[in-house]
Structure formats: C-alpha cells, structure tokens
Amino acid sequence: MFNHKTCWPKCGAQAAYLSVALLAASAVATTAEAKTTAPAKLAQKGTITYCSDISFPPFEFYDAKTNEPAGFDIDLGIALAAEMGLKAEYKNIGFDGLIPALQAGQCDAILSGLFDKPARREVINLVDYANVGNSLIVRADSNLHVESLTELSGKTVAVEAGSTLEQEIVEANKKITDAGKPPMKITALPKASDAFQQLMTGLVEAYFTSTAQEAYFNAQNPGQVKIASPQTSTFLTGIGVPKADGELTSAFDAALKAILANGEYDKVIKKWNFEAMSYKPGQ
C-alpha cells in the first residue's frame, strides 16, 4: 500500500464506504450471543458504521497487504461491535469533517482518536476509551530537540488540520510572537499521513502528533524518526456519538465496560503496545 519512508498514497476516495472483513470466526458474535444490547436500529441491520480518518497509524490506517483498515481504533471498534452482536463498517472521512459527517447521519459514531474536549462535548457525546499523549517528532538525523513548543521559534512544523494538536501548536505560536520572537511556520494538512510525508521529504523540520506514532513508524522502518520533546499534553480519547442518541451512548459505555472486564480490551491494547495509553474507568 505505501512505503513508510516516502509515500502515503490515497487508498480510495475520502468518503469511500468500507465494509471491514477483518473479523476472524472466533471474534464474530451474533445478536443472540451478545452480552450488551445494541440499539434496535443497529440490531436490525446487524452493523454499526464508524466515521474514521484512516490516515493516522497506529490508530487507523490501511494494511499494506490487505488494503483494509487496520489499527488500534479499528480493532477496538470491532471488539465493541462484536460485544453488541454487530459487525463493524468504516467510512473514511477527513479529520476536520468527522463531526459534521456524524451530525449529517453519514455514520453511527466516530472512532478516530478524538480527544475529549469540553467544546466537543457541547455538540456530541463522548465515551472515553484511551489516554493519549502527544510529542514532537523529527527525522532521525535531526539535531532539533525542545523542552517546550514555545522553543520552536522560526521552525517549520506540520500538524493535522482540525485537530486539538493544531490548536495546541497555534497557541504555542501566539506565545512565541507575544514574546517578540519570530513565529514558527505551521503547515496544517487534511490528513496525518500528509503531515508525516512533509516531515520525511524535508519540507518541514518537525511533526506534532501522538507519541505512539514514533514507535509505529520505527517499527515499520527502524531508525527513521525520533521524539524531539517531552509529552506536551495528554488527553482522554473517546468515541463520538450524536448528542441526541443517549441509547447508543449507553450501549457503548456498557460494551466498553464489558470488554474491559472480559479481557478483550487488553488483547487490543497489547496487540498495539498501547499499555501506557490504556483506559481505566474514573480517569
């Protein structure tokens, strides 16, 4: 599908509808076997459709061998769906279009590394499932290292457009200019994969993203990138559900508690080496 060193081609149209055929027979649950009751409208059709920006490994991306969606969020979505007796389907939407797509009824829920922020809770419900940290990533041959984003005066930085990370880097840039220093040049791109490509082709000096991406990139191609800052922030990350859909919100909450209790959540966490980001109720 892609060369992690240089290339991230588009894998289908942005709004392509993807039916995930990733469930092994042992992972498929029928409605009769489900322990968590799905809302009637979903139980009737037997599927749940997630809006996801499938360009953000290791959370969601296209598998090079199968060209199917893969990643932590993808596997979690499958596990939650199976707990409710459903199959998971994915609709690929750019990150800044996820909430509008949900509100327009293009999907049942968002599962795409969506940080739990007060402004988002004003327009959607969120069911938290992970605690994600963020850092600055640079190429392995770079000498750039900072203790704070405000030390990036005059530097070029890529980030995914419409994300909380973009807001964080813009706020840091304001502090830089308020201090009378030259601003950083921020390149905000529609997809995380585009931002990563900017870094690897030398068009920017740094990429501000989830800390987990550094480990993923280096697992694919050892020694290509490194972390260049402490974690600047951590956020609870949640499943987005329409504000008016209390039934589905409750179903996700119950399904998450069930897979936390039965070990399915831990299986997904361990598969992706996300132990440091695992969710504990009450966080």
Contacts in CASP RR format, 6 or more apart in sequence:
PFRMAT RR
TARGET T0000
AUTHOR 0000-0000-0000
METHOD contacts of the structure
MODEL  1
MFNHKTCWPKCGAQAAYLSVALLAASAVATTAEAKTTAPAKLAQKGTITY
CSDISFPPFEFYDAKTNEPAGFDIDLGIALAAEMGLKAEYKNIGFDGLIP
ALQAGQCDAILSGLFDKPARREVINLVDYANVGNSLIVRADSNLHVESLT
ELSGKTVAVEAGSTLEQEIVEANKKITDAGKPPMKITALPKASDAFQQLM
TGLVEAYFTSTAQEAYFNAQNPGQVKIASPQTSTFLTGIGVPKADGELTS
AFDAALKAILANGEYDKVIKKWNFEAMSYKPGQ
1 9 0 8 1.000
1 11 0 8 1.000
1 62 0 8 1.000
1 63 0 8 1.000
1 64 0 8 1.000
1 65 0 8 1.000
1 67 0 8 1.000
2 8 0 8 1.000
2 9 0 8 1.000
2 62 0 8 1.000
2 64 0 8 1.000
2 193 0 8 1.000
4 217 0 8 1.000
4 220 0 8 1.000
4 221 0 8 1.000
4 224 0 8 1.000
5 200 0 8 1.000
5 221 0 8 1.000
5 224 0 8 1.000
6 197 0 8 1.000
6 200 0 8 1.000
6 201 0 8 1.000
7 197 0 8 1.000
8 55 0 8 1.000
8 191 0 8 1.000
8 193 0 8 1.000
8 194 0 8 1.000
8 196 0 8 1.000
8 197 0 8 1.000
11 54 0 8 1.000
11 62 0 8 1.000
11 67 0 8 1.000
12 92 0 8 1.000
13 92 0 8 1.000
14 92 0 8 1.000
14 93 0 8 1.000
14 94 0 8 1.000
15 91 0 8 1.000
15 92 0 8 1.000
15 93 0 8 1.000
15 106 0 8 1.000
16 91 0 8 1.000
16 92 0 8 1.000
17 89 0 8 1.000
17 91 0 8 1.000
18 54 0 8 1.000
18 68 0 8 1.000
18 69 0 8 1.000
18 89 0 8 1.000
18 90 0 8 1.000
18 91 0 8 1.000
18 92 0 8 1.000
19 89 0 8 1.000
20 68 0 8 1.000
20 69 0 8 1.000
20 74 0 8 1.000
20 78 0 8 1.000
20 87 0 8 1.000
20 88 0 8 1.000
20 89 0 8 1.000
20 90 0 8 1.000
21 68 0 8 1.000
22 66 0 8 1.000
22 68 0 8 1.000
22 69 0 8 1.000
22 70 0 8 1.000
22 74 0 8 1.000
22 75 0 8 1.000
22 78 0 8 1.000
23 78 0 8 1.000
23 82 0 8 1.000
23 87 0 8 1.000
23 88 0 8 1.000
27 78 0 8 1.000
27 79 0 8 1.000
27 82 0 8 1.000
28 82 0 8 1.000
28 87 0 8 1.000
29 82 0 8 1.000
29 83 0 8 1.000
29 84 0 8 1.000
29 85 0 8 1.000
30 85 0 8 1.000
31 38 0 8 1.000
31 43 0 8 1.000
31 46 0 8 1.000
31 85 0 8 1.000
31 86 0 8 1.000
33 85 0 8 1.000
34 82 0 8 1.000
34 83 0 8 1.000
34 84 0 8 1.000
34 85 0 8 1.000
34 86 0 8 1.000
35 83 0 8 1.000
35 258 0 8 1.000
36 83 0 8 1.000
36 84 0 8 1.000
36 85 0 8 1.000
36 251 0 8 1.000
36 254 0 8 1.000
36 255 0 8 1.000
36 258 0 8 1.000
37 43 0 8 1.000
37 84 0 8 1.000
37 251 0 8 1.000
37 254 0 8 1.000
38 46 0 8 1.000
38 48 0 8 1.000
38 84 0 8 1.000
38 85 0 8 1.000
38 86 0 8 1.000
38 251 0 8 1.000
39 245 0 8 1.000
39 247 0 8 1.000
39 248 0 8 1.000
39 251 0 8 1.000
42 48 0 8 1.000
42 84 0 8 1.000
42 86 0 8 1.000
42 108 0 8 1.000
42 248 0 8 1.000
43 84 0 8 1.000
43 85 0 8 1.000
43 86 0 8 1.000
46 85 0 8 1.000
46 86 0 8 1.000
46 87 0 8 1.000
47 81 0 8 1.000
47 86 0 8 1.000
47 87 0 8 1.000
47 88 0 8 1.000
47 89 0 8 1.000
48 81 0 8 1.000
48 84 0 8 1.000
48 86 0 8 1.000
48 87 0 8 1.000
48 88 0 8 1.000
48 89 0 8 1.000
48 108 0 8 1.000
48 109 0 8 1.000
49 89 0 8 1.000
49 90 0 8 1.000
49 91 0 8 1.000
49 106 0 8 1.000
49 107 0 8 1.000
49 108 0 8 1.000
49 109 0 8 1.000
50 77 0 8 1.000
50 88 0 8 1.000
50 89 0 8 1.000
50 90 0 8 1.000
50 91 0 8 1.000
50 107 0 8 1.000
50 108 0 8 1.000
50 109 0 8 1.000
50 110 0 8 1.000
50 111 0 8 1.000
50 112 0 8 1.000
51 90 0 8 1.000
51 91 0 8 1.000
51 93 0 8 1.000
51 98 0 8 1.000
51 101 0 8 1.000
51 102 0 8 1.000
51 106 0 8 1.000
51 107 0 8 1.000
51 109 0 8 1.000
51 110 0 8 1.000
51 111 0 8 1.000
51 112 0 8 1.000
52 60 0 8 1.000
52 69 0 8 1.000
52 73 0 8 1.000
52 74 0 8 1.000
52 90 0 8 1.000
52 91 0 8 1.000
52 92 0 8 1.000
52 93 0 8 1.000
52 98 0 8 1.000
52 110 0 8 1.000
52 111 0 8 1.000
52 112 0 8 1.000
53 60 0 8 1.000
53 92 0 8 1.000
53 93 0 8 1.000
53 94 0 8 1.000
53 95 0 8 1.000
53 98 0 8 1.000
53 112 0 8 1.000
53 191 0 8 1.000
53 192 0 8 1.000
54 60 0 8 1.000
54 61 0 8 1.000
54 62 0 8 1.000
54 69 0 8 1.000
54 90 0 8 1.000
54 92 0 8 1.000
55 61 0 8 1.000
55 94 0 8 1.000
55 191 0 8 1.000
55 192 0 8 1.000
55 193 0 8 1.000
55 194 0 8 1.000
56 95 0 8 1.000
56 112 0 8 1.000
56 113 0 8 1.000
56 160 0 8 1.000
56 191 0 8 1.000
56 192 0 8 1.000
56 193 0 8 1.000
56 210 0 8 1.000
56 213 0 8 1.000
57 71 0 8 1.000
57 213 0 8 1.000
57 216 0 8 1.000
57 217 0 8 1.000
58 71 0 8 1.000
58 72 0 8 1.000
58 212 0 8 1.000
58 213 0 8 1.000
58 215 0 8 1.000
58 216 0 8 1.000
58 272 0 8 1.000
59 71 0 8 1.000
59 72 0 8 1.000
59 73 0 8 1.000
59 112 0 8 1.000
59 113 0 8 1.000
59 210 0 8 1.000
59 212 0 8 1.000
60 69 0 8 1.000
60 70 0 8 1.000
60 71 0 8 1.000
60 72 0 8 1.000
60 73 0 8 1.000
60 74 0 8 1.000
60 90 0 8 1.000
60 111 0 8 1.000
60 112 0 8 1.000
60 113 0 8 1.000
61 69 0 8 1.000
61 70 0 8 1.000
61 71 0 8 1.000
61 193 0 8 1.000
62 68 0 8 1.000
62 69 0 8 1.000
62 70 0 8 1.000
63 69 0 8 1.000
63 70 0 8 1.000
69 90 0 8 1.000
69 92 0 8 1.000
71 272 0 8 1.000
72 130 0 8 1.000
72 268 0 8 1.000
72 269 0 8 1.000
72 271 0 8 1.000
72 272 0 8 1.000
72 274 0 8 1.000
73 111 0 8 1.000
73 112 0 8 1.000
73 113 0 8 1.000
74 88 0 8 1.000
74 90 0 8 1.000
74 111 0 8 1.000
75 268 0 8 1.000
75 271 0 8 1.000
75 272 0 8 1.000
76 111 0 8 1.000
76 129 0 8 1.000
76 265 0 8 1.000
76 268 0 8 1.000
77 88 0 8 1.000
77 111 0 8 1.000
78 88 0 8 1.000
79 259 0 8 1.000
79 264 0 8 1.000
79 265 0 8 1.000
79 267 0 8 1.000
79 268 0 8 1.000
80 88 0 8 1.000
80 239 0 8 1.000
80 252 0 8 1.000
80 255 0 8 1.000
80 256 0 8 1.000
80 259 0 8 1.000
81 87 0 8 1.000
81 88 0 8 1.000
82 264 0 8 1.000
83 255 0 8 1.000
83 258 0 8 1.000
83 259 0 8 1.000
83 264 0 8 1.000
84 251 0 8 1.000
84 255 0 8 1.000
91 101 0 8 1.000
91 106 0 8 1.000
91 107 0 8 1.000
93 101 0 8 1.000
93 106 0 8 1.000
93 107 0 8 1.000
94 190 0 8 1.000
94 191 0 8 1.000
95 112 0 8 1.000
95 160 0 8 1.000
95 161 0 8 1.000
95 162 0 8 1.000
95 163 0 8 1.000
95 190 0 8 1.000
95 191 0 8 1.000
95 192 0 8 1.000
96 161 0 8 1.000
96 162 0 8 1.000
96 163 0 8 1.000
96 190 0 8 1.000
98 110 0 8 1.000
98 112 0 8 1.000
98 114 0 8 1.000
99 110 0 8 1.000
99 120 0 8 1.000
99 123 0 8 1.000
99 124 0 8 1.000
101 107 0 8 1.000
102 109 0 8 1.000
102 110 0 8 1.000
102 124 0 8 1.000
102 240 0 8 1.000
102 241 0 8 1.000
102 242 0 8 1.000
103 123 0 8 1.000
103 124 0 8 1.000
103 242 0 8 1.000
105 242 0 8 1.000
108 241 0 8 1.000
108 248 0 8 1.000
109 239 0 8 1.000
109 240 0 8 1.000
109 241 0 8 1.000
109 248 0 8 1.000
109 252 0 8 1.000
110 124 0 8 1.000
110 239 0 8 1.000
110 240 0 8 1.000
110 241 0 8 1.000
111 239 0 8 1.000
111 240 0 8 1.000
113 130 0 8 1.000
113 132 0 8 1.000
113 237 0 8 1.000
113 238 0 8 1.000
114 120 0 8 1.000
114 126 0 8 1.000
114 237 0 8 1.000
114 238 0 8 1.000
114 239 0 8 1.000
114 240 0 8 1.000
115 132 0 8 1.000
115 163 0 8 1.000
115 164 0 8 1.000
115 235 0 8 1.000
115 236 0 8 1.000
115 237 0 8 1.000
115 238 0 8 1.000
116 126 0 8 1.000
116 128 0 8 1.000
116 235 0 8 1.000
116 236 0 8 1.000
116 237 0 8 1.000
116 238 0 8 1.000
117 164 0 8 1.000
117 235 0 8 1.000
120 126 0 8 1.000
123 243 0 8 1.000
124 240 0 8 1.000
124 241 0 8 1.000
124 242 0 8 1.000
124 243 0 8 1.000
125 240 0 8 1.000
125 241 0 8 1.000
125 242 0 8 1.000
125 243 0 8 1.000
125 245 0 8 1.000
125 246 0 8 1.000
125 249 0 8 1.000
126 238 0 8 1.000
126 239 0 8 1.000
126 240 0 8 1.000
126 241 0 8 1.000
127 238 0 8 1.000
127 239 0 8 1.000
127 240 0 8 1.000
127 241 0 8 1.000
127 249 0 8 1.000
127 252 0 8 1.000
127 253 0 8 1.000
127 256 0 8 1.000
128 236 0 8 1.000
128 237 0 8 1.000
128 238 0 8 1.000
128 279 0 8 1.000
128 283 0 8 1.000
129 237 0 8 1.000
129 238 0 8 1.000
129 239 0 8 1.000
129 256 0 8 1.000
129 279 0 8 1.000
130 236 0 8 1.000
130 237 0 8 1.000
130 238 0 8 1.000
130 274 0 8 1.000
130 277 0 8 1.000
130 278 0 8 1.000
130 279 0 8 1.000
131 234 0 8 1.000
131 235 0 8 1.000
131 236 0 8 1.000
131 237 0 8 1.000
131 277 0 8 1.000
131 278 0 8 1.000
131 279 0 8 1.000
131 283 0 8 1.000
132 210 0 8 1.000
132 211 0 8 1.000
132 212 0 8 1.000
132 234 0 8 1.000
132 235 0 8 1.000
132 236 0 8 1.000
132 237 0 8 1.000
132 277 0 8 1.000
133 210 0 8 1.000
133 211 0 8 1.000
133 212 0 8 1.000
133 231 0 8 1.000
133 233 0 8 1.000
133 234 0 8 1.000
133 235 0 8 1.000
133 277 0 8 1.000
134 165 0 8 1.000
134 168 0 8 1.000
134 208 0 8 1.000
134 209 0 8 1.000
134 210 0 8 1.000
134 211 0 8 1.000
134 231 0 8 1.000
134 232 0 8 1.000
134 233 0 8 1.000
134 234 0 8 1.000
134 235 0 8 1.000
135 208 0 8 1.000
135 209 0 8 1.000
135 210 0 8 1.000
135 211 0 8 1.000
135 214 0 8 1.000
135 227 0 8 1.000
135 228 0 8 1.000
135 229 0 8 1.000
135 230 0 8 1.000
135 231 0 8 1.000
135 232 0 8 1.000
136 144 0 8 1.000
136 146 0 8 1.000
136 149 0 8 1.000
136 152 0 8 1.000
136 157 0 8 1.000
136 206 0 8 1.000
136 207 0 8 1.000
136 208 0 8 1.000
136 227 0 8 1.000
136 228 0 8 1.000
136 229 0 8 1.000
136 232 0 8 1.000
137 199 0 8 1.000
137 206 0 8 1.000
137 207 0 8 1.000
137 208 0 8 1.000
137 209 0 8 1.000
137 213 0 8 1.000
137 214 0 8 1.000
137 217 0 8 1.000
137 225 0 8 1.000
137 226 0 8 1.000
137 227 0 8 1.000
137 228 0 8 1.000
138 144 0 8 1.000
138 145 0 8 1.000
138 199 0 8 1.000
138 205 0 8 1.000
138 206 0 8 1.000
138 207 0 8 1.000
138 225 0 8 1.000
138 226 0 8 1.000
138 228 0 8 1.000
139 199 0 8 1.000
139 200 0 8 1.000
139 202 0 8 1.000
139 224 0 8 1.000
139 225 0 8 1.000
139 226 0 8 1.000
140 223 0 8 1.000
140 224 0 8 1.000
140 225 0 8 1.000
140 226 0 8 1.000
142 205 0 8 1.000
142 206 0 8 1.000
142 226 0 8 1.000
142 228 0 8 1.000
144 155 0 8 1.000
144 205 0 8 1.000
144 206 0 8 1.000
144 228 0 8 1.000
145 228 0 8 1.000
145 229 0 8 1.000
146 152 0 8 1.000
146 228 0 8 1.000
146 229 0 8 1.000
147 229 0 8 1.000
147 230 0 8 1.000
148 172 0 8 1.000
148 229 0 8 1.000
148 232 0 8 1.000
149 168 0 8 1.000
149 169 0 8 1.000
149 172 0 8 1.000
149 208 0 8 1.000
149 229 0 8 1.000
149 232 0 8 1.000
150 172 0 8 1.000
150 175 0 8 1.000
150 176 0 8 1.000
150 179 0 8 1.000
152 172 0 8 1.000
152 173 0 8 1.000
152 176 0 8 1.000
152 184 0 8 1.000
152 206 0 8 1.000
153 176 0 8 1.000
153 181 0 8 1.000
153 182 0 8 1.000
153 183 0 8 1.000
153 184 0 8 1.000
154 181 0 8 1.000
154 182 0 8 1.000
154 183 0 8 1.000
154 184 0 8 1.000
154 185 0 8 1.000
155 184 0 8 1.000
155 185 0 8 1.000
155 205 0 8 1.000
155 206 0 8 1.000
156 184 0 8 1.000
156 185 0 8 1.000
156 187 0 8 1.000
156 203 0 8 1.000
156 204 0 8 1.000
156 205 0 8 1.000
156 206 0 8 1.000
157 169 0 8 1.000
157 184 0 8 1.000
157 185 0 8 1.000
157 186 0 8 1.000
157 187 0 8 1.000
157 204 0 8 1.000
157 205 0 8 1.000
157 206 0 8 1.000
157 207 0 8 1.000
157 208 0 8 1.000
158 186 0 8 1.000
158 187 0 8 1.000
158 188 0 8 1.000
158 189 0 8 1.000
158 194 0 8 1.000
158 195 0 8 1.000
158 196 0 8 1.000
158 198 0 8 1.000
158 199 0 8 1.000
158 203 0 8 1.000
158 204 0 8 1.000
158 206 0 8 1.000
158 207 0 8 1.000
158 208 0 8 1.000
159 165 0 8 1.000
159 166 0 8 1.000
159 169 0 8 1.000
159 186 0 8 1.000
159 187 0 8 1.000
159 188 0 8 1.000
159 189 0 8 1.000
159 195 0 8 1.000
159 207 0 8 1.000
159 208 0 8 1.000
159 209 0 8 1.000
160 166 0 8 1.000
160 188 0 8 1.000
160 189 0 8 1.000
160 190 0 8 1.000
160 191 0 8 1.000
160 192 0 8 1.000
160 195 0 8 1.000
160 209 0 8 1.000
161 188 0 8 1.000
161 189 0 8 1.000
161 190 0 8 1.000
162 188 0 8 1.000
164 235 0 8 1.000
165 208 0 8 1.000
165 209 0 8 1.000
166 186 0 8 1.000
166 188 0 8 1.000
168 208 0 8 1.000
168 232 0 8 1.000
168 233 0 8 1.000
169 184 0 8 1.000
169 186 0 8 1.000
169 208 0 8 1.000
170 186 0 8 1.000
172 184 0 8 1.000
173 183 0 8 1.000
173 184 0 8 1.000
173 186 0 8 1.000
176 182 0 8 1.000
176 183 0 8 1.000
176 184 0 8 1.000
177 183 0 8 1.000
185 204 0 8 1.000
187 195 0 8 1.000
187 198 0 8 1.000
187 203 0 8 1.000
187 204 0 8 1.000
189 195 0 8 1.000
189 198 0 8 1.000
192 209 0 8 1.000
192 213 0 8 1.000
195 204 0 8 1.000
195 207 0 8 1.000
195 209 0 8 1.000
196 207 0 8 1.000
196 209 0 8 1.000
196 213 0 8 1.000
196 217 0 8 1.000
198 204 0 8 1.000
198 207 0 8 1.000
199 205 0 8 1.000
199 206 0 8 1.000
199 207 0 8 1.000
199 225 0 8 1.000
200 224 0 8 1.000
200 225 0 8 1.000
206 228 0 8 1.000
211 227 0 8 1.000
211 231 0 8 1.000
212 272 0 8 1.000
212 274 0 8 1.000
212 277 0 8 1.000
214 225 0 8 1.000
214 226 0 8 1.000
214 227 0 8 1.000
215 273 0 8 1.000
217 224 0 8 1.000
217 225 0 8 1.000
218 224 0 8 1.000
218 225 0 8 1.000
218 226 0 8 1.000
236 279 0 8 1.000
236 283 0 8 1.000
239 252 0 8 1.000
241 248 0 8 1.000
241 249 0 8 1.000
241 252 0 8 1.000
242 248 0 8 1.000
256 265 0 8 1.000
256 279 0 8 1.000
257 281 0 8 1.000
259 265 0 8 1.000
260 266 0 8 1.000
260 279 0 8 1.000
260 281 0 8 1.000
265 278 0 8 1.000
265 279 0 8 1.000
266 278 0 8 1.000
268 274 0 8 1.000
269 275 0 8 1.000
269 277 0 8 1.000
269 278 0 8 1.000
END
